[in-house]
Amino acid sequence: MFTITVETTFSAAHALTIAGQRETLHGHDFRCTVSIEGDQLDQDGLVCDFHTAKNALEGIVGEFNNANLNELGPFNQPAGGVNPSAEHLAAYIFGEMRERLEVALEPHARIAAVTLTESPGCTTTYRP
């Protein structure tokens, strides 16, 4: 099995609702790592081109950078979005990476996991 990872960072704010109470809006410098794995390589000897994977990841998190997550896409709280937790964010990034890289990865590789660090010592990983 081969595994490659790409990583990027972005800054964003959110206000989670926990036990019915909404916390104060606050920011984080998130670090996002995506793992892509395959049991065989493509015709070029790659699991996936690093540039292709990194560009896809940066395209996804680019909309989050310096933004309030509560006001964006699936997390849009006024429109009934989900709580913008690190866990939900990691799952969202996973789905977007899978969709954007589907053609580049099939049939030999797949998105294996997305790990999101919200702050030092506070990390979540999403795997399907």
FIROVO-684812 format. One record per atom (N, C-alpha, C, CB): residue in three letters; atom name; x, y, z. Coordinates in steps of 0.05 Angstrom, whole numbers, plus 5000, padded with zeros to 4 digits. Glycine has a CB too. Layout:
N
SITE  nulum  roke    px    py    pz
SITE    ALA    CA     X     Y     Z
...
This chain:
128
SITE  nulum  roke    px    py    pz
SITE    MET     N  5017  4976  5000
SITE    MET    CA  5000  5000  5000
SITE    MET     C  5018  5025  5000
SITE    MET    CB  4981  5000  5025
SITE    PHE     N  5011  5044  4983
SITE    PHE    CA  5025  5069  4982
SITE    PHE     C  5006  5091  4993
SITE    PHE    CB  5033  5076  4953
SITE    THR     N  5017  5110  5008
SITE    THR    CA  5002  5132  5018
SITE    THR     C  5017  5158  5013
SITE    THR    CB  4996  5129  5049
SITE    ILE     N  5003  5178  5003
SITE    ILE    CA  5015  5205  5001
SITE    ILE     C  4997  5223  5018
SITE    ILE    CB  5016  5215  4971
SITE    THR     N  5009  5245  5027
SITE    THR    CA  4994  5265  5041
SITE    THR     C  5000  5293  5030
SITE    THR    CB  5000  5263  5072
SITE    VAL     N  4980  5309  5031
SITE    VAL    CA  4983  5337  5024
SITE    VAL     C  4972  5353  5048
SITE    VAL    CB  4969  5345  4997
SITE    GLU     N  4983  5376  5052
SITE    GLU    CA  4975  5392  5076
SITE    GLU     C  4974  5421  5069
SITE    GLU    CB  4995  5387  5099
SITE    THR     N  4956  5435  5081
SITE    THR    CA  4954  5464  5079
SITE    THR     C  4943  5475  5105
SITE    THR    CB  4936  5472  5055
SITE    THR     N  4944  5501  5107
SITE    THR    CA  4934  5515  5131
SITE    THR     C  4914  5537  5122
SITE    THR    CB  4957  5526  5148
SITE    PHE     N  4896  5543  5140
SITE    PHE    CA  4878  5566  5135
SITE    PHE     C  4869  5576  5162
SITE    PHE    CB  4854  5557  5117
SITE    SER     N  4861  5601  5162
SITE    SER    CA  4850  5614  5187
SITE    SER     C  4821  5619  5183
SITE    SER    CB  4865  5641  5193
SITE    ALA     N  4805  5611  5203
SITE    ALA    CA  4776  5615  5201
SITE    ALA     C  4765  5618  5229
SITE    ALA    CB  4763  5592  5186
SITE    ALA     N  4740  5629  5230
SITE    ALA    CA  4726  5632  5256
SITE    ALA     C  4701  5615  5255
SITE    ALA    CB  4719  5662  5261
SITE    HIS     N  4692  5608  5279
SITE    HIS    CA  4667  5594  5282
SITE    HIS     C  4656  5598  5310
SITE    HIS    CB  4670  5564  5276
SITE    ALA     N  4630  5593  5313
SITE    ALA    CA  4617  5594  5339
SITE    ALA     C  4600  5569  5341
SITE    ALA    CB  4600  5621  5344
SITE    LEU     N  4609  5549  5356
SITE    LEU    CA  4595  5524  5358
SITE    LEU     C  4571  5527  5377
SITE    LEU    CB  4614  5502  5367
SITE    THR     N  4551  5510  5372
SITE    THR    CA  4530  5507  5391
SITE    THR     C  4534  5481  5406
SITE    THR    CB  4501  5508  5377
SITE    ILE     N  4538  5482  5432
SITE    ILE    CA  4544  5458  5448
SITE    ILE     C  4524  5457  5470
SITE    ILE    CB  4573  5459  5459
SITE    ALA     N  4509  5435  5471
SITE    ALA    CA  4488  5431  5492
SITE    ALA     C  4468  5454  5492
SITE    ALA    CB  4501  5428  5520
SITE    GLY     N  4461  5463  5467
SITE    GLY    CA  4441  5484  5464
SITE    GLY     C  4451  5512  5469
SITE    GLY    CB  4420  5479  5483
SITE    GLN     N  4476  5515  5476
SITE    GLN    CA  4488  5541  5481
SITE    GLN     C  4508  5548  5459
SITE    GLN    CB  4501  5543  5509
SITE    ARG     N  4504  5572  5447
SITE    ARG    CA  4523  5581  5427
SITE    ARG     C  4546  5595  5440
SITE    ARG    CB  4509  5599  5406
SITE    GLU     N  4570  5586  5433
SITE    GLU    CA  4594  5598  5444
SITE    GLU     C  4601  5624  5429
SITE    GLU    CB  4618  5578  5443
SITE    THR     N  4620  5639  5439
SITE    THR    CA  4629  5663  5427
SITE    THR     C  4644  5657  5401
SITE    THR    CB  4646  5679  5446
SITE    LEU     N  4640  5674  5381
SITE    LEU    CA  4655  5671  5356
SITE    LEU     C  4685  5674  5362
SITE    LEU    CB  4646  5693  5335
SITE    HIS     N  4700  5655  5352
SITE    HIS    CA  4729  5655  5357
SITE    HIS     C  4743  5642  5333
SITE    HIS    CB  4736  5640  5384
SITE    GLY     N  4769  5648  5331
SITE    GLY    CA  4784  5638  5308
SITE    GLY     C  4804  5617  5314
SITE    GLY    CB  4797  5661  5295
SITE    HIS     N  4812  5603  5293
SITE    HIS    CA  4833  5583  5294
SITE    HIS     C  4851  5585  5270
SITE    HIS    CB  4821  5554  5297
SITE    ASP     N  4875  5576  5273
SITE    ASP    CA  4893  5571  5250
SITE    ASP     C  4893  5541  5246
SITE    ASP    CB  4923  5582  5255
SITE    PHE     N  4876  5532  5227
SITE    PHE    CA  4872  5504  5222
SITE    PHE     C  4895  5493  5205
SITE    PHE    CB  4845  5499  5208
SITE    ARG     N  4902  5468  5210
SITE    ARG    CA  4920  5453  5193
SITE    ARG     C  4905  5429  5182
SITE    ARG    CB  4947  5445  5208
SITE    CYS     N  4905  5425  5156
SITE    CYS    CA  4890  5404  5144
SITE    CYS     C  4908  5386  5128
SITE    CYS    CB  4867  5415  5125
SITE    THR     N  4907  5360  5134
SITE    THR    CA  4923  5340  5120
SITE    THR     C  4905  5319  5107
SITE    THR    CB  4943  5326  5140
SITE    VAL     N  4909  5314  5082
SITE    VAL    CA  4893  5294  5067
SITE    VAL     C  4912  5271  5060
SITE    VAL    CB  4880  5307  5042
SITE    SER     N  4903  5247  5066
SITE    SER    CA  4918  5223  5059
SITE    SER     C  4904  5209  5036
SITE    SER    CB  4920  5204  5084
SITE    ILE     N  4920  5202  5016
SITE    ILE    CA  4910  5188  4992
SITE    ILE     C  4925  5162  4990
SITE    ILE    CB  4913  5205  4966
SITE    GLU     N  4911  5139  4987
SITE    GLU    CA  4925  5114  4986
SITE    GLU     C  4917  5097  4962
SITE    GLU    CB  4920  5099  5012
SITE    GLY     N  4935  5079  4955
SITE    GLY    CA  4929  5061  4933
SITE    GLY     C  4947  5036  4936
SITE    GLY    CB  4933  5074  4906
SITE    ASP     N  4936  5014  4927
SITE    ASP    CA  4953  4990  4929
SITE    ASP     C  4969  4986  4903
SITE    ASP    CB  4935  4966  4933
SITE    GLN     N  4965  5003  4884
SITE    GLN    CA  4981  5003  4860
SITE    GLN     C  4985  5031  4850
SITE    GLN    CB  4968  4985  4837
SITE    LEU     N  5004  5036  4833
SITE    LEU    CA  5010  5062  4823
SITE    LEU     C  4998  5065  4795
SITE    LEU    CB  5041  5067  4822
SITE    ASP     N  4995  5090  4787
SITE    ASP    CA  4985  5095  4760
SITE    ASP     C  5007  5091  4739
SITE    ASP    CB  4973  5123  4757
SITE    GLN     N  5001  5096  4714
SITE    GLN    CA  5020  5091  4693
SITE    GLN     C  5046  5108  4695
SITE    GLN    CB  5007  5096  4666
SITE    ASP     N  5044  5130  4711
SITE    ASP    CA  5067  5147  4715
SITE    ASP     C  5083  5140  4741
SITE    ASP    CB  5058  5176  4717
SITE    GLY     N  5074  5119  4755
SITE    GLY    CA  5087  5111  4780
SITE    GLY     C  5079  5128  4804
SITE    GLY    CB  5116  5113  4776
SITE    LEU     N  5054  5138  4803
SITE    LEU    CA  5044  5156  4824
SITE    LEU     C  5019  5145  4836
SITE    LEU    CB  5040  5184  4814
SITE    VAL     N  5014  5151  4862
SITE    VAL    CA  4988  5147  4873
SITE    VAL     C  4970  5169  4862
SITE    VAL    CB  4989  5147  4905
SITE    CYS     N  4980  5193  4864
SITE    CYS    CA  4967  5217  4853
SITE    CYS     C  4988  5239  4852
SITE    CYS    CB  4942  5226  4870
SITE    ASP     N  4987  5255  4832
SITE    ASP    CA  5006  5277  4830
SITE    ASP     C  5002  5296  4854
SITE    ASP    CB  5003  5292  4803
SITE    PHE     N  5024  5302  4868
SITE    PHE    CA  5022  5319  4891
SITE    PHE     C  5009  5346  4884
SITE    PHE    CB  5050  5324  4903
SITE    HIS     N  5017  5358  4861
SITE    HIS    CA  5006  5384  4854
SITE    HIS     C  4976  5383  4849
SITE    HIS    CB  5020  5394  4828
SITE    THR     N  4967  5362  4837
SITE    THR    CA  4938  5358  4832
SITE    THR     C  4923  5357  4859
SITE    THR    CB  4933  5333  4816
SITE    ALA     N  4933  5341  4877
SITE    ALA    CA  4920  5338  4903
SITE    ALA     C  4921  5364  4919
SITE    ALA    CB  4933  5315  4919
SITE    LYS     N  4944  5377  4920
SITE    LYS    CA  4948  5401  4935
SITE    LYS     C  4930  5424  4924
SITE    LYS    CB  4977  5411  4935
SITE    ASN     N  4928  5426  4897
SITE    ASN    CA  4911  5446  4885
SITE    ASN     C  4882  5441  4892
SITE    ASN    CB  4915  5446  4855
SITE    ALA     N  4873  5416  4892
SITE    ALA    CA  4846  5410  4900
SITE    ALA     C  4840  5418  4928
SITE    ALA    CB  4840  5380  4896
SITE    LEU     N  4858  5411  4947
SITE    LEU    CA  4855  5418  4975
SITE    LEU     C  4854  5448  4979
SITE    LEU    CB  4878  5405  4992
SITE    GLU     N  4873  5462  4966
SITE    GLU    CA  4873  5491  4970
SITE    GLU     C  4848  5504  4958
SITE    GLU    CB  4898  5503  4957
SITE    GLY     N  4837  5493  4937
SITE    GLY    CA  4813  5503  4925
SITE    GLY     C  4789  5500  4944
SITE    GLY    CB  4806  5489  4899
SITE    ILE     N  4789  5479  4959
SITE    ILE    CA  4767  5474  4979
SITE    ILE     C  4770  5493  5003
SITE    ILE    CB  4767  5445  4988
SITE    VAL     N  4793  5493  5015
SITE    VAL    CA  4796  5509  5040
SITE    VAL     C  4799  5539  5034
SITE    VAL    CB  4820  5499  5056
SITE    GLY     N  4805  5546  5009
SITE    GLY    CA  4807  5574  5002
SITE    GLY     C  4783  5590  5008
SITE    GLY    CB  4813  5576  4973
SITE    GLU     N  4759  5578  5006
SITE    GLU    CA  4734  5592  5012
SITE    GLU     C  4731  5596  5042
SITE    GLU    CB  4710  5577  5001
SITE    PHE     N  4745  5581  5058
SITE    PHE    CA  4743  5583  5087
SITE    PHE     C  4763  5603  5099
SITE    PHE    CB  4748  5556  5100
SITE    ASN     N  4784  5609  5085
SITE    ASN    CA  4805  5625  5096
SITE    ASN     C  4796  5653  5103
SITE    ASN    CB  4829  5627  5076
SITE    ASN     N  4801  5661  5127
SITE    ASN    CA  4793  5687  5138
SITE    ASN     C  4763  5692  5137
SITE    ASN    CB  4807  5709  5123
SITE    ALA     N  4747  5671  5140
SITE    ALA    CA  4718  5673  5139
SITE    ALA     C  4706  5663  5165
SITE    ALA    CB  4707  5657  5115
SITE    ASN     N  4680  5669  5168
SITE    ASN    CA  4664  5658  5190
SITE    ASN     C  4651  5633  5179
SITE    ASN    CB  4643  5679  5201
SITE    LEU     N  4659  5610  5189
SITE    LEU    CA  4648  5584  5179
SITE    LEU     C  4618  5582  5183
SITE    LEU    CB  4661  5561  5193
SITE    ASN     N  4607  5595  5203
SITE    ASN    CA  4578  5595  5208
SITE    ASN     C  4562  5607  5185
SITE    ASN    CB  4571  5609  5233
SITE    GLU     N  4575  5622  5168
SITE    GLU    CA  4561  5636  5146
SITE    GLU     C  4566  5623  5118
SITE    GLU    CB  4569  5665  5145
SITE    LEU     N  4580  5600  5117
SITE    LEU    CA  4588  5589  5092
SITE    LEU     C  4575  5562  5086
SITE    LEU    CB  4618  5586  5091
SITE    GLY     N  4568  5557  5061
SITE    GLY    CA  4560  5532  5051
SITE    GLY     C  4545  5514  5070
SITE    GLY    CB  4583  5517  5041
SITE    PRO     N  4555  5490  5074
SITE    PRO    CA  4540  5470  5090
SITE    PRO     C  4538  5478  5120
SITE    PRO    CB  4553  5443  5088
SITE    PHE     N  4553  5498  5128
SITE    PHE    CA  4553  5506  5156
SITE    PHE     C  4536  5531  5161
SITE    PHE    CB  4582  5511  5166
SITE    ASN     N  4524  5541  5140
SITE    ASN    CA  4508  5566  5141
SITE    ASN     C  4486  5562  5161
SITE    ASN    CB  4497  5573  5114
SITE    GLN     N  4490  5572  5186
SITE    GLN    CA  4471  5568  5207
SITE    GLN     C  4444  5582  5203
SITE    GLN    CB  4484  5578  5233
SITE    PRO     N  4444  5606  5192
SITE    PRO    CA  4417  5617  5187
SITE    PRO     C  4401  5601  5167
SITE    PRO    CB  4420  5646  5177
SITE    ALA     N  4414  5586  5149
SITE    ALA    CA  4400  5570  5129
SITE    ALA     C  4397  5541  5138
SITE    ALA    CB  4415  5572  5103
SITE    GLY     N  4402  5535  5163
SITE    GLY    CA  4398  5508  5173
SITE    GLY     C  4422  5490  5170
SITE    GLY    CB  4375  5496  5160
SITE    GLY     N  4446  5501  5166
SITE    GLY    CA  4470  5485  5163
SITE    GLY     C  4478  5471  5188
SITE    GLY    CB  4492  5503  5154
SITE    VAL     N  4497  5453  5186
SITE    VAL    CA  4507  5438  5209
SITE    VAL     C  4527  5454  5225
SITE    VAL    CB  4521  5412  5199
SITE    ASN     N  4530  5447  5250
SITE    ASN    CA  4549  5459  5268
SITE    ASN     C  4577  5458  5255
SITE    ASN    CB  4549  5445  5296
SITE    PRO     N  4591  5481  5253
SITE    PRO    CA  4617  5481  5240
SITE    PRO     C  4639  5470  5257
SITE    PRO    CB  4623  5509  5231
SITE    SER     N  4636  5446  5268
SITE    SER    CA  4656  5434  5284
SITE    SER     C  4679  5424  5267
SITE    SER    CB  4644  5410  5301
SITE    ALA     N  4702  5419  5279
SITE    ALA    CA  4724  5408  5265
SITE    ALA     C  4717  5381  5252
SITE    ALA    CB  4749  5404  5284
SITE    GLU     N  4700  5365  5266
SITE    GLU    CA  4692  5340  5255
SITE    GLU     C  4676  5343  5230
SITE    GLU    CB  4676  5324  5276
SITE    HIS     N  4656  5361  5230
SITE    HIS    CA  4640  5366  5206
SITE    HIS     C  4657  5377  5184
SITE    HIS    CB  4617  5385  5212
SITE    LEU     N  4675  5395  5191
SITE    LEU    CA  4693  5407  5171
SITE    LEU     C  4710  5386  5157
SITE    LEU    CB  4710  5429  5184
SITE    ALA     N  4722  5367  5173
SITE    ALA    CA  4738  5346  5162
SITE    ALA     C  4722  5328  5143
SITE    ALA    CB  4751  5329  5185
SITE    ALA     N  4698  5321  5151
SITE    ALA    CA  4680  5305  5134
SITE    ALA     C  4673  5319  5108
SITE    ALA    CB  4655  5297  5149
SITE    TYR     N  4668  5345  5110
SITE    TYR    CA  4662  5361  5086
SITE    TYR     C  4686  5361  5067
SITE    TYR    CB  4654  5390  5093
SITE    ILE     N  4710  5367  5077
SITE    ILE    CA  4734  5368  5061
SITE    ILE     C  4739  5340  5048
SITE    ILE    CB  4758  5376  5077
SITE    PHE     N  4734  5319  5063
SITE    PHE    CA  4737  5292  5052
SITE    PHE     C  4719  5288  5027
SITE    PHE    CB  4730  5271  5073
SITE    GLY     N  4694  5295  5030
SITE    GLY    CA  4675  5292  5008
SITE    GLY     C  4682  5308  4984
SITE    GLY    CB  4647  5299  5017
SITE    GLU     N  4691  5333  4988
SITE    GLU    CA  4699  5350  4966
SITE    GLU     C  4724  5340  4953
SITE    GLU    CB  4704  5379  4977
SITE    MET     N  4743  5330  4968
SITE    MET    CA  4768  5319  4956
SITE    MET     C  4761  5294  4939
SITE    MET    CB  4788  5311  4978
SITE    ARG     N  4744  5277  4950
SITE    ARG    CA  4736  5253  4935
SITE    ARG     C  4723  5261  4908
SITE    ARG    CB  4716  5236  4952
SITE    GLU     N  4706  5281  4909
SITE    GLU    CA  4692  5289  4885
SITE    GLU     C  4711  5302  4865
SITE    GLU    CB  4670  5309  4892
SITE    ARG     N  4729  5319  4874
SITE    ARG    CA  4747  5333  4856
SITE    ARG     C  4769  5316  4844
SITE    ARG    CB  4759  5356  4871
SITE    LEU     N  4776  5295  4859
SITE    LEU    CA  4798  5278  4849
SITE    LEU     C  4789  5251  4839
SITE    LEU    CB  4818  5273  4872
SITE    GLU     N  4763  5247  4837
SITE    GLU    CA  4752  5221  4829
SITE    GLU     C  4765  5210  4803
SITE    GLU    CB  4722  5223  4825
SITE    VAL     N  4766  5226  4783
SITE    VAL    CA  4777  5218  4757
SITE    VAL     C  4807  5213  4759
SITE    VAL    CB  4772  5239  4735
SITE    ALA     N  4822  5229  4774
SITE    ALA    CA  4851  5226  4777
SITE    ALA     C  4858  5201  4793
SITE    ALA    CB  4862  5251  4790
SITE    LEU     N  4841  5192  4810
SITE    LEU    CA  4847  5170  4828
SITE    LEU     C  4837  5143  4819
SITE    LEU    CB  4836  5175  4855
SITE    GLU     N  4815  5142  4805
SITE    GLU    CA  4804  5116  4797
SITE    GLU     C  4821  5103  4775
SITE    GLU    CB  4775  5119  4787
SITE    PRO     N  4823  5077  4776
SITE    PRO    CA  4812  5058  4795
SITE    PRO     C  4832  5050  4816
SITE    PRO    CB  4802  5034  4781
SITE    HIS     N  4856  5062  4817
SITE    HIS    CA  4878  5051  4833
SITE    HIS     C  4881  5064  4861
SITE    HIS    CB  4903  5055  4818
SITE    ALA     N  4868  5086  4867
SITE    ALA    CA  4873  5100  4892
SITE    ALA     C  4847  5112  4903
SITE    ALA    CB  4894  5122  4888
SITE    ARG     N  4848  5122  4928
SITE    ARG    CA  4825  5134  4940
SITE    ARG     C  4834  5153  4962
SITE    ARG    CB  4806  5112  4952
SITE    ILE     N  4816  5172  4969
SITE    ILE    CA  4820  5189  4992
SITE    ILE     C  4817  5171  5017
SITE    ILE    CB  4801  5214  4993
SITE    ALA     N  4837  5169  5034
SITE    ALA    CA  4836  5152  5057
SITE    ALA     C  4827  5166  5082
SITE    ALA    CB  4863  5140  5062
SITE    ALA     N  4836  5191  5086
SITE    ALA    CA  4829  5205  5111
SITE    ALA     C  4834  5235  5108
SITE    ALA    CB  4844  5194  5135
SITE    VAL     N  4820  5250  5124
SITE    VAL    CA  4826  5279  5127
SITE    VAL     C  4830  5284  5156
SITE    VAL    CB  4802  5297  5115
SITE    THR     N  4852  5296  5163
SITE    THR    CA  4859  5303  5190
SITE    THR     C  4859  5333  5192
SITE    THR    CB  4886  5290  5200
SITE    LEU     N  4845  5343  5212
SITE    LEU    CA  4843  5372  5216
SITE    LEU     C  4852  5379  5244
SITE    LEU    CB  4814  5382  5210
SITE    THR     N  4872  5396  5246
SITE    THR    CA  4881  5406  5272
SITE    THR     C  4870  5434  5276
SITE    THR    CB  4912  5405  5274
SITE    GLU     N  4854  5437  5297
SITE    GLU    CA  4842  5463  5303
SITE    GLU     C  4861  5481  5319
SITE    GLU    CB  4816  5458  5319
SITE    SER     N  4876  5469  5337
SITE    SER    CA  4896  5482  5353
SITE    SER     C  4915  5461  5363
SITE    SER    CB  4883  5499  5376
SITE    PRO     N  4939  5468  5371
SITE    PRO    CA  4958  5448  5380
SITE    PRO     C  4945  5429  5401
SITE    PRO    CB  4983  5461  5392
SITE    GLY     N  4947  5403  5395
SITE    GLY    CA  4936  5383  5413
SITE    GLY     C  4907  5377  5409
SITE    GLY    CB  4940  5392  5441
SITE    CYS     N  4893  5390  5390
SITE    CYS    CA  4865  5386  5385
SITE    CYS     C  4861  5379  5356
SITE    CYS    CB  4848  5411  5393
SITE    THR     N  4859  5352  5350
SITE    THR    CA  4859  5342  5323
SITE    THR     C  4836  5322  5320
SITE    THR    CB  4886  5329  5316
SITE    THR     N  4823  5323  5296
SITE    THR    CA  4804  5303  5289
SITE    THR     C  4811  5290  5263
SITE    THR    CB  4775  5315  5288
SITE    THR     N  4804  5265  5258
SITE    THR    CA  4809  5252  5233
SITE    THR     C  4783  5239  5224
SITE    THR    CB  4831  5230  5236
SITE    TYR     N  4776  5244  5198
SITE    TYR    CA  4752  5231  5187
SITE    TYR     C  4761  5210  5166
SITE    TYR    CB  4734  5253  5173
SITE    ARG     N  4751  5186  5170
SITE    ARG    CA  4754  5164  5151
SITE    ARG     C  4726  5153  5146
SITE    ARG    CB  4773  5142  5162
SITE    PRO     N  4720  5146  5121
SITE    PRO    CA  4693  5135  5116
SITE    PRO     C  4690  5107  5128
SITE    PRO    CB  4688  5133  5085
